[in-house]
Amino acid sequence: MFGRTLRNGLVAAVAAVAVFPVTAVAATATPAPHHVTAHHVTRHAVGQVTTRHFKRLNVRSGPGTGYRVVGSRRVGRTLPIVCKTYGSNVYGNHRWYKLPHHEGYVSAHYVSNRSAVRWC
């Protein structure tokens, strides 16, 4: 009787593996490395608009004053910054900050960094 129960259990286990092979393999496999299963989290640098003579900072479509204005930001506003790049000269400063989500670029001359900004 014990042998028949063991044999029936073994047949049931083999049948389950045959029907659900992915489940059986996933249950016995080692977990994937952390970098494969983790979601990519992007952390942006942070800066604050500090224009002196103007109430708003122009956001441009590219890193320079020759690019069209696509928006603006108020003085004192905190900005997320993706990266920095070289562009046209603004009072001796050739650095421009790229904003996330294709919002545009702002001159670094008018932004005070709160954290390090990587190069694009």
N, CA, C and O of each residue as an XYZ file, in Angstrom:
480
protein
N       0.821     -1.190      0.000
C       0.000      0.000      0.000
C       0.873      1.266      0.000
O       0.592      2.226     -0.717
N       1.931      1.246      0.815
C       2.826      2.397      0.870
C       3.519      2.606     -0.472
O       3.690      3.744     -0.909
N       3.912      1.534     -1.119
C       4.565      1.626     -2.419
C       3.650      2.197     -3.482
O       4.080      2.984     -4.325
N       2.384      1.798     -3.444
C       1.443      2.310     -4.437
C       1.177      3.797     -4.210
O       1.066      4.546     -5.181
N       1.071      4.242     -2.967
C       0.871      5.663     -2.648
C       2.078      6.478     -3.096
O       1.937      7.562     -3.661
N       3.264      5.939     -2.835
C       4.476      6.632     -3.261
C       4.544      6.725     -4.783
O       4.885      7.773     -5.332
N       4.219      5.627     -5.461
C       4.238      5.617     -6.920
C       3.212      6.587     -7.487
O       3.513      7.303     -8.442
N       1.996      6.630     -6.917
C       0.964      7.564     -7.387
C       1.390      9.018     -7.162
O       1.124      9.884     -7.995
N       2.041      9.274     -6.047
C       2.534     10.622     -5.771
C       3.615     11.037     -6.746
O       3.651     12.177     -7.208
N       4.506     10.087     -7.059
C       5.568     10.360     -8.009
C       5.009     10.600     -9.410
O       5.471     11.492    -10.120
N       4.021      9.809     -9.804
C       3.376      9.998    -11.104
C       2.689     11.364    -11.147
O       2.750     12.050    -12.168
N       2.047     11.761    -10.069
C       1.384     13.071    -10.018
C       2.405     14.203    -10.125
O       2.150     15.205    -10.794
N       3.560     14.052     -9.473
C       4.590     15.092     -9.534
C       5.160     15.209    -10.951
O       5.363     16.317    -11.446
N       5.414     14.090    -11.594
C       5.936     14.112    -12.967
C       4.910     14.722    -13.912
O       5.268     15.474    -14.819
N       3.657     14.406    -13.707
C       2.601     14.974    -14.543
C       2.511     16.486    -14.348
O       2.304     17.223    -15.312
N       2.665     16.951    -13.114
C       2.609     18.387    -12.848
C       3.767     19.108    -13.530
O       3.579     20.195    -14.075
N       4.958     18.520    -13.508
C       6.113     19.128    -14.162
C       5.915     19.145    -15.673
O       6.305     20.099    -16.346
N       5.311     18.090    -16.200
C       5.062     18.033    -17.637
C       4.043     19.078    -18.072
O       4.164     19.647    -19.157
N       3.048     19.332    -17.239
C       1.998     20.293    -17.581
C       2.451     21.727    -17.302
O       2.151     22.625    -18.088
N       3.161     21.957    -16.210
C       3.584     23.295    -15.803
C       5.106     23.356    -15.647
O       5.594     23.537    -14.531
N       5.858     23.211    -16.724
C       7.316     23.159    -16.585
C       7.927     24.482    -16.136
O       8.918     24.477    -15.406
N       7.371     25.599    -16.548
C       7.931     26.895    -16.167
C       7.787     27.109    -14.675
O       8.711     27.598    -14.025
N       6.634     26.748    -14.124
C       6.401     26.915    -12.692
C       7.356     26.051    -11.896
O       7.917     26.501    -10.897
N       7.549     24.806    -12.332
C       8.437     23.905    -11.618
C       9.874     24.397    -11.675
O      10.581     24.335    -10.669
N      10.320     24.880    -12.815
C      11.685     25.369    -12.949
C      11.868     26.657    -12.181
O      12.898     26.838    -11.531
N      10.888     27.572    -12.235
C      11.002     28.850    -11.535
C      11.059     28.647    -10.034
O      11.740     29.399     -9.337
N      10.364     27.657     -9.526
C      10.361     27.419     -8.096
C      11.711     26.904     -7.621
O      12.087     27.153     -6.475
N      12.451     26.193     -8.466
C      13.723     25.637     -8.044
C      14.910     26.465     -8.493
O      16.024     26.243     -8.020
N      14.701     27.410     -9.389
C      15.810     28.213     -9.916
C      16.261     29.231     -8.893
O      15.498     29.626     -8.012
N      17.511     29.654     -9.019
C      18.008     30.700     -8.135
C      17.461     32.040     -8.600
O      17.222     32.224     -9.794
N      17.259     32.976     -7.686
C      16.718     34.280     -8.093
C      17.675     35.018     -9.014
O      18.890     34.828     -8.952
N      17.112     35.861     -9.866
C      17.913     36.650    -10.796
C      18.729     37.673    -10.033
O      18.336     38.076     -8.938
N      19.858     38.106    -10.582
C      20.649     39.143     -9.923
C      19.835     40.417     -9.732
O      18.892     40.676    -10.481
N      20.199     41.206     -8.733
C      19.448     42.405     -8.371
C      19.346     43.400     -9.523
O      18.300     44.025     -9.705
N      20.404     43.555    -10.295
C      20.391     44.549    -11.372
C      19.437     44.179    -12.496
O      19.045     45.047    -13.276
N      19.052     42.906    -12.598
C      18.135     42.495    -13.652
C      16.694     42.781    -13.250
O      15.893     43.212    -14.079
N      16.358     42.546    -11.983
C      14.984     42.687    -11.540
C      14.645     44.089    -11.053
O      13.468     44.440    -10.977
N      15.637     44.892    -10.724
C      15.371     46.225    -10.190
C      14.934     47.172    -11.305
O      15.403     47.068    -12.438
N      14.044     48.084    -10.976
C      13.615     49.099    -11.934
C      14.669     50.184    -12.006
O      15.323     50.491    -11.009
N      14.835     50.769    -13.190
C      15.800     51.838    -13.378
C      15.237     53.128    -12.790
O      14.199     53.619    -13.233
N      15.919     53.667    -11.802
C      15.479     54.894    -11.160
C      16.452     55.999    -11.521
O      17.654     55.877    -11.282
N      15.946     57.059    -12.086
C      16.780     58.183    -12.469
C      16.657     59.276    -11.420
O      15.558     59.731    -11.102
N      17.776     59.682    -10.901
C      17.789     60.782     -9.947
C      18.417     61.982    -10.642
O      19.517     61.896    -11.188
N      17.714     63.081    -10.612
C      18.209     64.288    -11.256
C      18.901     65.166    -10.225
O      18.577     65.147     -9.037
N      19.859     65.929    -10.714
C      20.457     66.955     -9.873
C      19.403     68.041     -9.675
O      18.403     68.087    -10.391
N      19.636     68.900     -8.710
C      18.652     69.936     -8.395
C      19.331     71.301     -8.409
O      20.450     71.457     -7.920
N      18.644     72.278     -8.973
C      19.121     73.652     -8.981
C      17.969     74.597     -8.707
O      16.804     74.209     -8.793
N      18.293     75.838     -8.376
C      17.265     76.841     -8.107
C      17.489     78.054     -8.992
O      18.616     78.529     -9.134
N      16.414     78.555     -9.587
C      16.488     79.715    -10.472
C      16.856     80.942     -9.647
O      16.214     81.243     -8.641
N      17.907     81.653    -10.090
C      18.401     82.809     -9.334
C      18.639     84.014    -10.236
O      19.648     84.702    -10.075
N      17.748     84.289    -11.175
C      17.942     85.461    -12.030
C      17.891     86.707    -11.167
O      17.122     86.777    -10.208
N      18.709     87.685    -11.507
C      18.795     88.884    -10.677
C      17.892     90.020    -11.177
O      17.216     90.678    -10.386
N      17.889     90.238    -12.478
C      17.181     91.392    -13.024
C      15.859     91.024    -13.682
O      15.121     91.904    -14.126
N      15.561     89.763    -13.746
C      14.358     89.319    -14.441
C      13.476     88.539    -13.473
O      13.952     88.028    -12.459
N      12.210     88.454    -13.789
C      11.286     87.702    -12.948
C      11.177     86.248    -13.383
O      10.738     85.386    -12.621
N      11.589     85.988    -14.640
C      11.470     84.628    -15.174
C      12.736     84.265    -15.949
O      13.406     85.127    -16.517
N      13.044     82.970    -15.956
C      14.181     82.440    -16.698
C      13.656     81.735    -17.941
O      12.778     80.876    -17.853
N      14.198     82.100    -19.095
C      13.773     81.457    -20.345
C      14.271     80.020    -20.426
O      15.421     79.728    -20.097
N      13.395     79.133    -20.866
C      13.761     77.753    -21.184
C      13.826     77.687    -22.701
O      12.872     78.063    -23.382
N      14.948     77.209    -23.234
C      15.153     77.213    -24.675
C      15.194     75.793    -25.228
O      15.428     74.833    -24.495
N      14.965     75.677    -26.526
C      14.907     74.367    -27.170
C      16.287     73.730    -27.319
O      16.377     72.530    -27.581
N      17.343     74.486    -27.164
C      18.710     73.989    -27.261
C      19.614     74.779    -26.341
O      19.171     75.751    -25.730
N      20.882     74.381    -26.227
C      21.805     75.037    -25.292
C      22.425     76.319    -25.842
O      23.625     76.370    -26.108
N      21.611     77.339    -26.008
C      22.133     78.617    -26.486
C      21.039     79.651    -26.634
O      19.855     79.329    -26.732
N      21.466     80.901    -26.649
C      20.507     82.001    -26.772
C      19.921     82.100    -28.172
O      18.924     82.795    -28.372
N      20.513     81.427    -29.138
C      19.992     81.430    -30.508
C      18.827     80.463    -30.706
O      18.144     80.515    -31.730
N      18.599     79.594    -29.745
C      17.480     78.649    -29.841
C      16.191     79.334    -29.386
O      16.224     80.286    -28.605
N      15.064     78.841    -29.879
C      13.778     79.475    -29.550
C      13.396     79.227    -28.090
O      13.764     78.211    -27.500
N      12.663     80.165    -27.531
C      12.166     80.048    -26.160
C      10.944     79.137    -26.171
O       9.991     79.372    -26.915
N      10.978     78.089    -25.333
C       9.871     77.128    -25.295
C       9.118     77.171    -23.968
O       8.132     76.457    -23.787
N       9.579     78.000    -23.051
C       8.914     78.131    -21.753
C       9.719     79.039    -20.853
O      10.681     79.673    -21.288
N       9.323     79.099    -19.601
C      10.061     79.910    -18.635
C       9.830     79.349    -17.234
O       8.900     78.575    -17.006
N      10.689     79.751    -16.301
C      10.584     79.338    -14.905
C      10.730     80.568    -14.027
O      11.538     81.450    -14.314
N       9.962     80.627    -12.975
C       9.999     81.768    -12.045
C      11.254     81.756    -11.174
O      11.849     80.707    -10.926
N      11.641     82.943    -10.718
C      12.766     83.079     -9.794
C      12.427     82.328     -8.508
O      11.311     82.424     -7.996
N      13.392     81.588     -7.999
C      13.200     80.832     -6.761
C      12.704     79.412     -6.971
O      12.726     78.602     -6.043
N      12.260     79.104     -8.173
C      11.742     77.762     -8.440
C      12.878     76.748     -8.445
O      13.972     77.033     -8.931
N      12.613     75.575     -7.907
C      13.566     74.474     -7.926
C      13.404     73.714     -9.232
O      12.286     73.422     -9.658
N      14.545     73.391     -9.875
C      14.527     72.701    -11.158
C      15.230     71.354    -11.067
O      16.304     71.262    -10.473
N      14.651     70.316    -11.639
C      15.412     69.077    -11.802
C      16.326     69.248    -13.015
O      15.903     69.787    -14.037
N      17.559     68.797    -12.908
C      18.542     68.947    -13.984
C      19.039     67.567    -14.385
O      19.506     66.801    -13.542
N      18.939     67.247    -15.676
C      19.390     65.956    -16.181
C      20.907     65.931    -16.310
O      21.566     65.031    -15.790
N      21.457     66.925    -17.006
C      22.895     66.982    -17.231
C      23.290     68.380    -17.684
O      22.435     69.237    -17.907
N      24.606     68.602    -17.817
C      25.104     69.897    -18.276
C      25.856     69.720    -19.579
O      26.422     68.659    -19.844
N      25.857     70.769    -20.392
C      26.539     70.744    -21.675
C      27.051     72.144    -21.987
O      26.679     73.113    -21.324
N      27.905     72.242    -22.997
C      28.387     73.549    -23.433
C      27.426     74.139    -24.450
O      26.825     73.428    -25.256
N      27.298     75.463    -24.391
C      26.448     76.181    -25.328
C      26.956     77.597    -25.497
O      28.135     77.874    -25.277
N      26.068     78.489    -25.887
C      26.483     79.879    -26.113
C      26.821     80.570    -24.789
O      26.391     80.151    -23.714
N      27.589     81.620    -24.907
C      28.084     82.377    -23.772
C      26.994     83.260    -23.163
O      26.345     84.035    -23.867
N      26.803     83.135    -21.851
C      25.893     84.026    -21.117
C      26.706     84.633    -19.973
O      26.936     83.980    -18.955
N      27.138     85.886    -20.146
C      27.953     86.600    -19.178
C      29.169     85.784    -18.738
O      29.452     85.685    -17.544
N      29.884     85.202    -19.693
C      31.101     84.456    -19.408
C      30.898     82.987    -19.054
O      31.870     82.271    -18.815
N      29.669     82.536    -19.018
C      29.381     81.154    -18.666
C      28.848     80.416    -19.898
O      27.813     80.797    -20.445
N      29.543     79.373    -20.335
C      29.136     78.599    -21.510
C      28.360     77.339    -21.140
O      28.032     76.544    -22.021
N      28.061     77.140    -19.871
C      27.403     75.919    -19.424
C      25.880     76.074    -19.443
O      25.335     77.096    -19.025
N      25.212     75.033    -19.939
C      23.752     74.998    -19.974
C      23.266     73.711    -19.333
O      23.926     72.678    -19.439
N      22.118     73.763    -18.670
C      21.534     72.590    -18.025
C      20.352     72.078    -18.835
O      19.487     72.847    -19.256
N      20.331     70.779    -19.042
C      19.218     70.135    -19.747
C      18.168     69.727    -18.727
O      18.480     69.101    -17.715
N      16.923     70.087    -19.003
C      15.812     69.733    -18.124
C      15.224     68.383    -18.555
O      15.357     68.004    -19.719
N      14.586     67.662    -17.651
C      14.045     66.341    -18.008
C      12.829     66.425    -18.924
O      12.211     67.480    -19.068
N      12.502     65.307    -19.529
C      11.293     65.135    -20.353
C      11.256     66.080    -21.550
O      10.185     66.547    -21.937
N      12.408     66.363    -22.133
C      12.503     67.201    -23.338
C      11.905     68.587    -23.119
O      11.367     69.183    -24.052
N      11.995     69.109    -21.889
C      11.454     70.439    -21.597
C      12.338     71.543    -22.151
O      11.849     72.635    -22.439
N      13.640     71.278    -22.307
C      14.523     72.282    -22.865
C      15.786     72.470    -22.052
O      16.183     71.601    -21.276
N      16.421     73.639    -22.245
C      17.688     73.977    -21.610
C      17.590     75.339    -20.943
O      16.855     76.218    -21.393
N      18.346     75.498    -19.858
C      18.443     76.798    -19.195
C      19.916     77.121    -18.990
O      20.736     76.220    -18.816
N      20.249     78.406    -19.010
C      21.625     78.830    -18.809
C      22.029     78.595    -17.359
O      21.289     78.937    -16.437
N      23.216     78.005    -17.162
C      23.719     77.750    -15.813
C      24.044     79.046    -15.084
O      24.157     79.057    -13.858
N      24.195     80.131    -15.825
C      24.476     81.422    -15.200
C      23.359     81.838    -14.242
O      23.606     82.536    -13.258
N      22.146     81.410    -14.530
C      20.978     81.810    -13.749
C      20.458     80.719    -12.828
O      19.357     80.840    -12.291
N      21.229     79.655    -12.637
C      20.778     78.546    -11.786
C      21.845     78.255    -10.739
O      23.023     78.112    -11.065
N      21.429     78.168     -9.491
C      22.321     77.815     -8.393
C      22.166     76.323     -8.097
O      21.070     75.861     -7.779
N      23.265     75.573     -8.202
C      23.223     74.124     -7.980
C      23.025     73.791     -6.517
O      23.578     74.449     -5.636
N      22.235     72.769     -6.270
C      22.116     72.207     -4.923
C      22.788     70.847     -4.847
O      22.982     70.304     -3.758
N      23.146     70.293     -6.002
C      23.837     69.011     -6.052
C      24.672     68.952     -7.328
O      24.506     69.776     -8.228
N      25.573     67.969     -7.398
C      26.459     67.823     -8.561
C      25.662     67.468     -9.807
O      24.671     66.741     -9.744
N      26.112     67.995    -10.939
C      25.449     67.747    -12.225
C      26.439     67.036    -13.133
O      27.573     67.487    -13.295
N      26.013     65.924    -13.726
C      26.891     65.169    -14.633
C      26.883     65.813    -16.009
O      25.973     66.572    -16.344
N      27.904     65.506    -16.808
C      27.969     65.996    -18.183
C      27.090     65.139    -19.082
O      26.957     63.936    -18.855
N      26.492     65.742    -20.094
C      25.660     65.008    -21.038
C      26.507     64.138    -21.947
O      25.972     63.444    -22.811
